[in-house]
Amino acid sequence: MGLSLSRRVRIALIAVFALGFLIFLPMRVALGMAGLERLGVAAREVRGTVWSGGIDRVMLGTVSLGSVHAGLSPVSLLVGRARFDVWRRNGAADDLSGALTVGFGRMGIDDVTGAVPLGRTFAPLPVGSFVMDDVSAWFSGDRCGHAEGRVRAQMAGQFPGLNLSQGLSGVASCDGEALLLPLVSQSGLEKVNLRIWRSGRYQAEMRVETADATLGEALAKAGFADAGRARVLKIEGTL
């Protein structure tokens, strides 16, 4: 009887210790345990517990998401996923919400809505930011497993002769191993196909349909190659 009681006490103490560890687990430790660095996630500072914390200057590869609040979703744990909800709600243009998710055979983003500044990530393409509307995209191993949601690319500059003030938009999808963003202008004459691989490698092709010789010459000076009735600019790099 005494041994049985002692064993129950030990089990209860272990359970209490484990519960306390889980409740007060630092967000910094939880992010490391989830292995989000494999997604290219880094931060200048991480504060708080796994359930309610803050992440300063979140980086997704070379793309800065700024500073956000963060918390682990307990519901997702029940289906074997670590979903870290992130949000910034200041009533400003840079408000952001969504999640970084890691699970069995998947790693990526979920339900992202808001503007993500890009700086010169895709230079010489003048894409200044992506405005996302409920975008989810994840990789299974090295292969794109799922992608959905609308993305609008806002232009930070202009090519001579092109009016891209309304940006280009499209719906995210998978194209073999790569995540594909097929972006089209309102006129339909300008298109950008952006492919991103699990490693962070990307390829972008901008295609401008035109029969205007003056515009064609201006685009040629900007690095576009002649492709019949179109001008094409191809770039590649790593996020």
HELIX and SHEET records of a PDB file:
HELIX    1   1 GLY A    2  ILE A   23  1                                  22    
HELIX    2   2 MET A   27  ALA A   34  1                                   8    
HELIX    3   3 LEU A   36  LEU A   39  5                                   4    
HELIX    4   4 PRO A   74  LEU A   77  1                                   4    
HELIX    5   5 ALA A  213  LYS A  221  1                                   9    
SHEET    1   A 3 VAL A  41  ALA A  42  0                                        
SHEET    2   A 3 GLY A  53  LEU A  60 -1                                        
SHEET    3   A 3 GLU A  45  GLY A  48 -1                                        
SHEET    1   B11 VAL A  41  ALA A  42  0                                        
SHEET    2   B11 GLY A  53  LEU A  60 -1                                        
SHEET    3   B11 VAL A  63  LEU A  72 -1                                        
SHEET    4   B11 ARG A  81  ARG A  88 -1                                        
SHEET    5   B11 LEU A  96  GLY A 103 -1                                        
SHEET    6   B11 ARG A 106  PRO A 117 -1                                        
SHEET    7   B11 VAL A 127  SER A 140 -1                                        
SHEET    8   B11 ARG A 143  MET A 155 -1                                        
SHEET    9   B11 LEU A 168  VAL A 171 -1                                        
SHEET   10   B11 ALA A 178  SER A 185 -1                                        
SHEET   11   B11 SER A 173  ASP A 175 -1                                        
SHEET    1   C14 VAL A  41  ALA A  42  0                                        
SHEET    2   C14 GLY A  53  LEU A  60 -1                                        
SHEET    3   C14 VAL A  63  LEU A  72 -1                                        
SHEET    4   C14 ARG A  81  ARG A  88 -1                                        
SHEET    5   C14 LEU A  96  GLY A 103 -1                                        
SHEET    6   C14 ARG A 106  PRO A 117 -1                                        
SHEET    7   C14 VAL A 127  SER A 140 -1                                        
SHEET    8   C14 ARG A 143  MET A 155 -1                                        
SHEET    9   C14 LEU A 168  VAL A 171 -1                                        
SHEET   10   C14 ALA A 178  SER A 185 -1                                        
SHEET   11   C14 GLU A 190  ILE A 196 -1                                        
SHEET   12   C14 ARG A 201  GLU A 209 -1                                        
SHEET   13   C14 ALA A 230  THR A 238 -1                                        
SHEET   14   C14 ALA A 225  ASP A 226 -1                                        
END                                                                             
